[in-house]
Structures are given as structure tokens and as C-alpha cells.
């Protein structure tokens, strides 16, 4: 068997997330169908992360196996030809060792959350960012975010439907920066809880607008109670950025 690694970019707006599901359009399904003309059989494409409905990717990593020796460039060209009508692009393909696994070999995953902080409507960033009307203090958001760095119980930012065995995760880094009217949150960890990033951003936004103090944010985090935290930030602002192996 031969194993191939893909790096994929996509606009998640029209998809019901990454994972293949019956009766709905998903990124995994589209990729599997795009490579089928070369493999002749339907192969399973494993992703480094299962993005939700409406979540985007700048550098999703995936892999598949086939008993056919394929030219990597031809795989990329063939897949992109079949994906021409969809907002998915295969950025690179390479043959890798059989020990490589897009999910289990990952050392660190990176996410970006994009906020557009202005009153005027979105044109270029519609469905690709969260528009927040109230002025945000990104410096205050960045300062309070550092409370989250390290190994903690993230129950306050864990979705009800999370299937992880433990709410304890290690957040390696988080930053909040402003670029003109855009406020960008960057996070890195080996793995995340379900909706963890969007739940964190939802509460950081409360700090940025002045609705919450730094002490309030810390109190919510230490409560380990999801009902005390802010609402989940919209999916449209979240991007699966890249993976380190």
C-alpha cells in the first residue's frame, strides 16, 4: 500500500463540516470522490482535524492509502480538476512513509479566529469573519488570554456534545492582535475540545468590549462551568490554520 499526504484549503461555508455524513455535502466526501478516478476505488481520507459546519481551513492536512503507485503532481491536478466547482483546493500532495498519520502524528495544531471590528457591513469577509460592532480592546483581550496558557481544565469552554475523555488540555500559546479593523486570535495546542476555540473567543470578546473585567474572565474560567461563559463565537470566523508534525 502507498500513502499520500495532502494539504488542503477550503471555504467551509457550503459544507456540513469535514466528516462524511449521509445526505449532506462534506469536505471529506468531496476529496474522496475527487481522488477516486485515479485510485478506481473509494478510499478513506483521514484529516488532521474535523472542522464544523461553516469553519474554514488554510492548511488542513489529510492522507489516504491506495494499492496503486501514483504520481503526486498528477494526484493534485486530478483532484483540483474534479473540485473545480467547489471552494476546495489541494495545495500539495506528497508520498509519505506508512507510519505517517495526519491525525495521530500531529504534534501541534494551529487555529486562527478572525473578527472584523467595525460598523459597516462585510463585503469581502462575509461568511469569513465575525463582525463585532462595539470597539474591542485587543491589548486587554491578549493580556487576559494568557491566563489560559498551560495545562488546565477547560470545562468552562467545553461544548455540551464534546466526546473527549477529559476536559484537561494544554494550550501552548494564544495571542490577540489588531491589523486595522481586523482582530486576529491565534491559538496552538496538540488538540482541542469540541468548540473550545470558539467558546474562548466568545468570552474574550466580552472582555474586549468592556462587558467583562479581567477578574470576571478568570472567575468564569476557574468555575469550570460552561453556563457561566459567553455564547459560542460564530463558525464563520474560525480557520484551521496548519499542523506541525
C-alpha positions in Angstrom: 0.0 0.0 0.0 1.1 3.5 -0.8 0.3 6.5 1.5 -0.2 10.1 0.3 -0.3 13.3 2.3 -2.5 16.3 1.2 -2.5 19.9 2.3 -5.9 21.4 1.6 -7.5 24.8 1.7 -11.3 25.3 1.8 -14.1 27.8 2.4 -16.3 25.9 4.8 -19.5 27.9 4.1 -21.3 25.4 1.8 -20.2 22.3 3.7 -21.7 20.5 6.7 -18.2 20.2 8.2 -15.3 17.9 7.4 -16.6 14.5 8.3 -18.6 12.5 5.7 -22.3 12.2 6.6 -25.2 10.7 4.8 -27.3 13.1 2.7 -25.2 16.2 3.2 -22.2 17.8 1.5 -18.9 17.5 3.4 -15.3 18.2 2.7 -14.1 14.6 3.3 -16.7 13.3 0.8 -15.7 15.7 -1.9 -12.0 14.9 -1.5 -12.6 11.2 -1.6 -14.7 11.5 -4.7 -12.1 13.7 -6.3 -9.3 11.1 -6.0 -11.4 8.1 -7.0 -10.8 8.4 -10.8 -7.1 7.7 -10.0 -7.5 5.0 -7.3 -10.5 3.4 -9.0 -11.8 2.5 -5.6 -13.3 4.8 -2.9 -10.5 5.5 -0.4 -10.8 6.9 3.1 -9.2 10.3 3.5 -8.2 11.0 7.1 -8.0 14.6 8.3 -5.8 16.2 11.0 -8.9 17.9 12.4 -12.7 17.6 12.0 -13.9 21.1 11.3 -17.5 22.0 11.9 -20.1 23.4 9.5 -19.0 26.8 8.2 -15.4 26.5 9.5 -12.7 27.2 7.0 -9.1 25.8 6.5 -5.9 27.4 5.3 -3.8 24.2 5.7 -5.8 21.2 6.6 -3.7 18.1 6.4 -5.0 14.7 5.3 -3.8 11.4 4.0 -5.1 8.4 2.1 -3.8 4.9 1.2 -4.1 3.0 -2.1 -2.6 -0.1 -3.6 -1.6 2.0 -6.7 1.6 3.9 -7.1 0.6 7.4 -8.2 2.4 10.5 -9.3 1.9 13.1 -6.6 1.6 16.0 -9.0 -0.9 14.1 -11.1 -3.0 13.4 -8.0 -3.0 17.1 -7.1 -4.0 18.1 -10.7 -6.7 15.4 -10.9 -8.3 16.3 -7.6 -8.3 20.0 -8.3 -9.9 19.4 -11.7 -12.7 17.4 -10.0 -13.1 20.1 -7.3 -13.2 23.0 -9.8 -16.8 23.9 -9.0 -16.3 23.7 -5.2 -14.4 26.1 -2.8 -11.7 23.4 -2.1 -8.1 23.5 -3.3 -5.5 20.8 -2.9 -2.3 22.8 -2.3 0.2 19.9 -2.3 0.4 16.2 -2.5 3.4 14.0 -1.5 4.0 10.3 -0.9 4.9 9.7 2.7 6.0 6.9 4.9 3.4 4.4 6.1 4.0 5.5 9.7 2.7 9.0 8.9 -0.9 9.6 10.1 -2.4 13.1 9.5 -4.2 12.9 12.9 -2.2 10.8 15.2 1.3 12.0 14.1 0.3 15.7 14.8 2.4 17.4 17.4 0.7 20.8 17.4 -2.4 22.2 15.7 -2.9 25.9 15.0 -6.2 27.8 14.6 -6.9 31.4 13.7 -10.1 33.3 14.6 -10.9 36.4 12.6 -13.0 39.3 13.9 -13.8 42.3 11.8 -14.4 45.2 14.3 -16.4 47.9 12.5 -20.0 49.1 12.0 -20.1 48.9 8.2 -21.2 45.7 6.6 -18.8 43.0 5.4 -18.2 42.7 1.6 -15.0 40.6 1.2 -15.3 38.9 4.5 -18.9 37.9 4.5 -19.2 34.4 6.0 -15.4 34.5 6.6 -15.3 36.6 9.8 -17.3 37.6 12.8 -18.4 41.2 12.6 -18.3 42.9 16.1 -19.8 46.4 16.2 -18.6 47.5 19.6 -14.9 48.7 19.7 -12.6 46.0 21.0 -9.6 46.5 23.2 -7.3 43.9 21.7 -4.5 44.6 24.2 -6.8 43.7 27.2 -8.0 40.6 25.3 -4.5 39.5 24.7 -3.5 40.1 28.4 -6.4 38.1 29.8 -5.9 35.3 27.2 -2.5 34.5 28.7 -4.4 33.0 31.8 -5.3 30.1 29.5 -1.8 29.1 28.5 -0.6 25.8 30.0 -2.4 22.7 31.2 -5.8 23.4 32.6 -9.4 22.1 33.0 -11.2 23.9 30.1 -14.7 22.8 31.2 -15.9 26.4 31.0 -15.1 26.4 27.3 -16.2 22.8 26.5 -19.3 22.2 24.4 -22.1 20.0 25.8 -21.6 17.5 23.0 -17.9 17.1 23.5 -16.8 13.5 23.4 -13.3 14.0 24.8 -12.5 11.7 27.7 -11.2 14.7 29.8 -11.7 18.5 29.8 -8.0 18.9 30.6 -6.0 20.3 27.7 -2.6 22.1 27.3 -2.8 25.3 25.4 0.7 26.1 24.1 0.1 29.7 23.0 -2.6 32.2 22.4 -2.4 35.8 21.0 -4.8 38.6 20.1 -3.6 41.2 17.6 -5.2 44.0 15.7 -4.5 44.8 12.0 -6.6 47.9 11.1 -10.2 46.8 11.6 -9.3 43.1 12.0 -8.7 41.5 15.4 -7.0 38.1 15.0 -6.8 35.4 17.7 -4.2 32.7 17.2 -4.1 29.5 19.2 -1.8 26.5 19.3 -2.2 23.1 21.1 -1.7 19.5 20.4 -5.5 19.0 20.5 -8.6 21.0 21.4 -12.0 20.2 22.9 -15.1 20.5 20.8 -15.9 24.2 20.3 -13.1 25.1 22.6 -11.6 27.8 20.4 -15.0 29.4 19.5 -16.0 29.4 23.2 -12.8 31.0 24.3 -13.2 33.7 21.6 -16.8 34.4 22.7 -15.7 35.1 26.2 -12.6 37.1 25.1 -14.9 39.3 23.1 -16.8 40.2 26.3 -13.5 41.4 27.8 -12.7 43.4 24.7 -15.9 45.3 24.7 -15.6 46.1 28.4 -18.6 44.0 29.4 -16.4 41.7 31.4 -13.4 42.6 33.6 -10.2 40.6 33.7 -11.3 39.2 37.1 -14.7 38.2 35.6 -13.0 36.3 32.8 -10.7 34.5 35.3 -13.7 33.7 37.6 -15.6 32.1 34.7 -12.6 30.1 33.6 -11.9 28.8 37.1 -15.6 28.0 37.6 -15.3 25.1 35.1 -19.0 25.8 34.3 -19.9 26.2 30.7 -23.1 28.0 31.6 -21.1 30.9 33.2 -19.1 31.6 30.0 -20.2 33.7 27.0 -22.0 32.4 23.9 -20.0 30.5 21.3 -18.5 32.7 18.6 -19.8 32.1 15.1 -18.2 29.3 13.0 -17.6 31.7 10.1 -14.6 33.3 11.8 -12.7 30.1 12.5 -9.8 28.8 10.4 -7.9 25.6 10.8 -4.5 27.1 10.1 -1.8 24.5 10.0 -0.3 21.4 11.7 3.1 20.7 13.0 4.5 17.1 12.8 
